[in-house]
Amino acid sequence: MKESEVKESTGMTFLVKTQLSIEKLRVAVQVRNTHLAKLNRRDSTTCELETELQNLEKFIDGRVGEFVDLHPAQPWFSRIKGIGRENIAKVIGLIDIDKVTYVSSLWKWAGMHVVDGKSPQRKGGQKIDYNSQLRSMCWRLIRAFCLAQNKYYDWYLKEKEKYQRKFLEKGYKIVSSSELPTDEKGKKFEPENIISEGHLDNMAKRKMIKMFLEHLFRVWREALGLPATKPYVLEYGGHHRYYNPWDFVDKPPKKKKASHEERENHQEGASHVIQENRKREASQNSKVAPSRKASHCS
C-alpha cells in the first residue's frame, strides 16, 4: 500500500463503516447464542455464523490496520497510551480531514459541540447534525484513556477539580446521581443550584476528548501541509494557554522498521561484504601456507 492511498480517505472510511456494521451483527449473533445457551439449546447455524463473522472481522481489522500504520498522524497517536489500531481507526476513519477546516467543525461532526449550553440530544422527527458513530467511538476512546491513565487522563482529573471548585464557588451543591429527584415520567433531573457528580465527570471527559480531537486535527493537517487554525478561544477569545500535542505522548518513538526493499538492499550489501572478506582471507592464506592437493577421499 502506497502512502498516497492514505490521502484517499474513502477506502478507509468504507472499511471502517463495514467494520462497525459487522461488529454490530456479530454482537447480535453472540447475544442469540448466549440466550440459547441459557435454555440449554444450541443452533449450529448461529454458531457457524458467529465464527464466520469473527473471521471476517479479523480480515477487515488487518486491512484497516494497514491504513492506520501509514496514517499521517500515526507517529503521534501511536505514542499515546490507550490508543490501539482498532479504536483509533474507528475515529480517524469517520473523519474527512480535507472538509474539516476548523477544529470547531471537527468537534461538531463528532457531536462534542454545545447546543443551548448543553451537549446535543436526539429529538424525535429531527435529523441530527453530527456523526453518531463517531460520537460513540469518541466515548470508547475516553474509556480507553481512563483505563490507560495516560496524560490526557491526568489533564482530565485536573479539569474535573476545576469544575468542582467553579460550581461550589457559584453556590451549587454537588450530589450523587442517586440523590437526584425524579419527574412525573420517572426521569431524574437537577433542581436549581444542584449538579450531580456524574454530570461534572462527563463535562470533564468531554473536555478531555475535545482536547484530543484538537490535537489530532492539528497534527493530521500539518502532516498533510494543510492550514491548521487554532481554536476560536485562542485566536479571538482572549485565551493564551496552548497545549502542544506532543506534550501528551506517553511512549518513546518506535524505531522505524526497514521496508522490504531496504531489507533486500541490506542483505545484498551484507553478502557482498562477506564474499569480499572470504576472498581476502583466501588470498592471505595462499601466501602463508602451501597449496593443498585435491583430496582422493571425495
C-alpha positions as MATLAB code, in Angstrom:
seq = 'MKESEVKESTGMTFLVKTQLSIEKLRVAVQVRNTHLAKLNRRDSTTCELETELQNLEKFIDGRVGEFVDLHPAQPWFSRIKGIGRENIAKVIGLIDIDKVTYVSSLWKWAGMHVVDGKSPQRKGGQKIDYNSQLRSMCWRLIRAFCLAQNKYYDWYLKEKEKYQRKFLEKGYKIVSSSELPTDEKGKKFEPENIISEGHLDNMAKRKMIKMFLEHLFRVWREALGLPATKPYVLEYGGHHRYYNPWDFVDKPPKKKKASHEERENHQEGASHVIQENRKREASQNSKVAPSRKASHCS';
ca = [
       0.000    0.000    0.000;
       1.405    3.410   -1.022;
       1.347    6.433    1.262;
      -0.633    8.345   -1.372;
      -3.505    5.913   -0.849;
      -3.920    7.115    2.741;
      -4.905   10.571    1.500;
      -7.898    8.975   -0.217;
      -9.998    8.550    2.906;
     -12.831    6.848    1.009;
     -11.109    3.442    1.178;
     -10.547    3.587    4.908;
     -13.977    5.120    5.542;
     -15.645    2.265    3.663;
     -13.667   -0.338    5.613;
     -14.375    1.284    8.995;
     -18.116    1.593    8.299;
     -18.145   -2.043    7.165;
     -16.175   -2.955   10.296;
     -18.771   -1.292   12.530;
     -21.647   -2.992   10.691;
     -20.027   -6.420   11.009;
     -19.293   -5.778   14.689;
     -22.937   -4.891   15.334;
     -24.130   -8.038   13.562;
     -21.582  -10.243   15.350;
     -22.705   -8.911   18.750;
     -26.342   -9.654   17.865;
     -25.409  -13.228   16.922;
     -23.413  -13.637   20.147;
     -26.413  -12.438   22.162;
     -28.602  -15.046   20.423;
     -26.074  -17.776   21.221;
     -25.982  -16.655   24.857;
     -29.768  -16.809   25.163;
     -29.833  -20.241   23.544;
     -27.163  -21.478   25.964;
     -29.260  -20.335   28.932;
     -32.064  -22.533   27.580;
     -29.630  -25.445   27.120;
     -30.082  -25.196   23.386;
     -27.596  -24.918   20.543;
     -28.135  -23.834   16.964;
     -25.316  -24.961   14.649;
     -26.138  -22.327   12.023;
     -25.904  -19.499   14.566;
     -22.612  -20.885   15.892;
     -21.210  -21.145   12.371;
     -22.353  -17.618   11.563;
     -20.620  -16.265   14.670;
     -17.360  -17.957   13.645;
     -17.577  -16.608   10.087;
     -18.300  -13.090   11.333;
     -15.309  -13.245   13.686;
     -13.079  -14.318   10.790;
     -14.447  -11.506    8.634;
     -13.793   -9.017   11.435;
     -10.181  -10.198   11.683;
      -9.744   -9.778    7.923;
     -11.150   -6.240    7.956;
      -9.124   -5.362   11.087;
      -5.957   -6.321    9.210;
      -6.805   -4.181    6.196;
      -7.790   -1.219    8.396;
      -4.541   -1.651   10.330;
      -2.583   -1.109    7.105;
      -4.234    2.292    6.674;
      -3.606    3.181   10.331;
       0.114    2.325   10.123;
       0.518    4.699    7.172;
      -1.683    7.473    8.540;
      -0.064   10.957    8.538;
      -0.705   11.374   12.288;
       0.439    7.836   13.206;
       3.865    8.935   14.554;
       1.957   10.995   17.132;
      -1.107    8.967   18.165;
       0.833    5.663   18.273;
       2.759    7.074   21.249;
      -0.365    7.693   23.365;
      -1.273    5.033   25.930;
      -4.742    3.579   25.410;
      -4.720    4.033   21.644;
      -4.645    0.906   19.517;
      -5.081    0.311   15.816;
      -8.726   -0.665   16.245;
     -10.063    2.160   18.433;
      -8.207    4.946   16.619;
      -9.235    3.551   13.222;
     -12.891    3.943   14.206;
     -12.222    7.623   14.876;
      -9.950    8.712   12.010;
     -11.860    6.529    9.539;
     -15.009    8.604   10.095;
     -13.313   11.978    9.574;
     -12.706   13.692    6.216;
      -9.843   15.991    7.200;
      -9.992   17.883    3.885;
     -13.523   19.040    4.688;
     -12.907   19.716    8.383;
     -11.127   23.053    8.053;
     -11.675   24.265   11.633;
     -11.315   22.369   14.896;
     -14.803   23.573   15.880;
     -16.114   21.818   12.749;
     -14.495   18.592   13.922;
     -15.982   18.966   17.405;
     -19.432   19.428   15.872;
     -19.031   16.473   13.494;
     -18.051   14.322   16.499;
     -21.085   15.509   18.496;
     -18.895   17.277   21.037;
     -20.312   20.758   20.419;
     -22.791   22.592   22.632;
     -26.442   23.417   21.907;
     -28.102   25.917   24.265;
     -25.397   25.292   26.839;
     -25.815   21.504   26.751;
     -24.473   18.559   24.763;
     -26.650   17.817   21.697;
     -29.565   15.431   22.230;
     -31.609   13.438   19.743;
     -35.134   14.732   19.181;
     -37.891   12.749   17.534;
     -38.507   13.701   13.904;
     -35.363   15.859   13.693;
     -32.219   14.998   11.771;
     -29.017   15.161   13.814;
     -26.201   17.393   12.585;
     -23.317   15.188   13.766;
     -21.971   11.666   13.166;
     -23.464    9.444   15.868;
     -20.973    6.627   15.147;
     -18.025    8.972   15.571;
     -19.522   10.276   18.804;
     -19.827    6.728   20.147;
     -16.249    5.914   19.107;
     -15.005    9.041   20.897;
     -16.651    7.832   24.113;
     -14.942    4.468   23.641;
     -11.666    6.343   23.361;
     -12.486    8.222   26.562;
     -12.912    4.926   28.408;
      -9.624    3.652   26.957;
      -7.810    6.801   28.156;
      -9.239    6.379   31.670;
      -8.172    2.727   31.806;
      -4.683    3.519   30.488;
      -4.379    6.577   32.783;
      -2.383    8.457   30.163;
      -1.510   12.161   30.075;
      -4.958   13.097   28.769;
      -6.404   11.299   31.794;
      -4.134   13.321   34.114;
      -5.363   16.519   32.433;
      -8.999   15.370   32.780;
      -8.573   14.924   36.554;
      -7.261   18.497   36.877;
     -10.137   19.866   34.782;
     -12.643   17.927   36.884;
     -11.260   19.543   40.045;
     -11.594   22.965   38.374;
     -15.247   22.276   37.548;
     -15.931   21.207   41.122;
     -14.366   24.398   42.533;
     -16.173   26.534   39.972;
     -19.637   25.177   40.807;
     -19.033   25.231   44.555;
     -17.952   28.879   44.324;
     -21.207   29.605   42.465;
     -23.150   28.125   45.375;
     -24.029   24.813   43.755;
     -24.450   21.628   45.753;
     -22.737   18.576   44.246;
     -24.664   15.354   44.843;
     -24.536   11.753   43.635;
     -26.933   10.702   40.872;
     -28.875    8.542   43.356;
     -29.794   11.708   45.306;
     -31.403   13.446   42.332;
     -35.214   13.748   42.319;
     -37.377   12.340   39.501;
     -40.140   13.994   37.478;
     -43.619   12.623   36.759;
     -42.155   10.427   33.979;
     -39.615    8.887   36.365;
     -36.694   10.722   34.770;
     -34.042   12.182   37.076;
     -33.350   15.906   36.867;
     -31.132   18.500   38.516;
     -33.011   21.159   40.520;
     -31.739   24.732   40.572;
     -28.254   25.118   42.095;
     -27.719   21.351   42.219;
     -25.426   19.372   39.923;
     -24.646   15.664   40.011;
     -21.168   14.155   40.288;
     -21.812   12.229   37.066;
     -22.659   15.448   35.232;
     -19.397   17.051   36.348;
     -17.469   13.926   35.408;
     -18.958   13.868   31.906;
     -18.185   17.574   31.438;
     -14.505   16.932   32.224;
     -14.417   13.842   29.974;
     -15.937   15.782   27.077;
     -13.292   18.446   27.578;
     -10.596   15.746   27.509;
     -11.767   14.241   24.210;
     -12.152   17.716   22.689;
      -8.534   18.371   23.596;
      -7.518   15.114   21.900;
      -9.577   15.932   18.784;
      -7.979   19.374   18.646;
      -4.525   17.792   18.772;
      -5.475   15.177   16.162;
      -6.779   17.939   13.886;
      -3.563   19.930   14.210;
      -1.082   17.047   13.789;
      -3.032   15.483   10.907;
      -3.480   18.664    8.872;
       0.083   19.851    9.465;
       1.405   16.462    8.310;
      -0.528   16.916    5.054;
       0.643   20.501    4.623;
      -2.853   21.896    5.241;
      -3.541   25.009    7.333;
      -4.449   24.201   10.943;
      -6.117   27.136   12.651;
      -6.094   27.439   16.419;
      -9.369   27.158   18.369;
     -11.529   30.297   18.437;
     -10.812   30.922   22.149;
      -7.089   31.165   21.341;
      -7.470   33.206   18.172;
     -10.127   35.661   19.353;
     -11.415   34.698   22.799;
      -8.581   36.044   24.898;
      -7.258   32.641   25.976;
      -3.472   32.354   25.878;
      -2.753   28.821   27.126;
      -1.917   26.461   24.277;
      -1.306   22.744   24.849;
       1.189   21.161   22.481;
       0.008   17.751   21.117;
       3.489   16.279   21.533;
       3.478   17.088   25.260;
       0.698   14.497   25.664;
       2.551   11.484   24.261;
       3.410    8.751   26.769;
       5.747    6.440   24.878;
       9.100    6.998   23.152;
       9.123    6.900   19.339;
       9.381    3.477   17.810;
      12.335    2.588   15.677;
      11.334    2.724   12.050;
      11.012   -0.722   10.536;
      13.008   -1.256    7.381;
      10.964   -1.655    4.227;
      11.142   -4.832    2.126;
      13.373   -3.025   -0.385;
      15.662   -1.722    2.371;
      15.948   -5.216    3.878;
      16.844   -6.678    0.468;
      19.494   -3.982   -0.094;
      20.899   -4.625    3.365;
      21.094   -8.382    2.706;
      22.762   -7.817   -0.666;
      25.278   -5.450    0.929;
      25.991   -7.903    3.736;
      26.504  -10.759    1.243;
      28.928   -8.626   -0.760;
      30.960   -7.809    2.365;
      31.075  -11.495    3.371;
      32.287  -12.505   -0.100;
      34.986   -9.813   -0.092;
      36.180  -10.917    3.371;
      36.405  -14.529    2.235;
      38.439  -13.563   -0.851;
      40.821  -11.515    1.300;
      41.266  -14.374    3.785;
      41.916  -16.865    0.959;
      44.495  -14.534   -0.552;
      46.313  -14.176    2.789;
      46.268  -17.948    3.409;
      47.729  -18.694   -0.004;
      50.764  -16.547    0.827;
      51.394  -18.304    4.178;
      50.556  -21.972    3.622;
      51.472  -24.230    0.627;
      48.606  -25.162   -1.656;
      46.905  -28.453   -0.890;
      46.393  -31.194   -3.447;
      42.888  -32.290   -4.174;
      41.719  -34.989   -1.792;
      41.254  -38.529   -3.082;
      38.732  -39.268   -0.379;
      35.882  -37.471   -2.085;
];
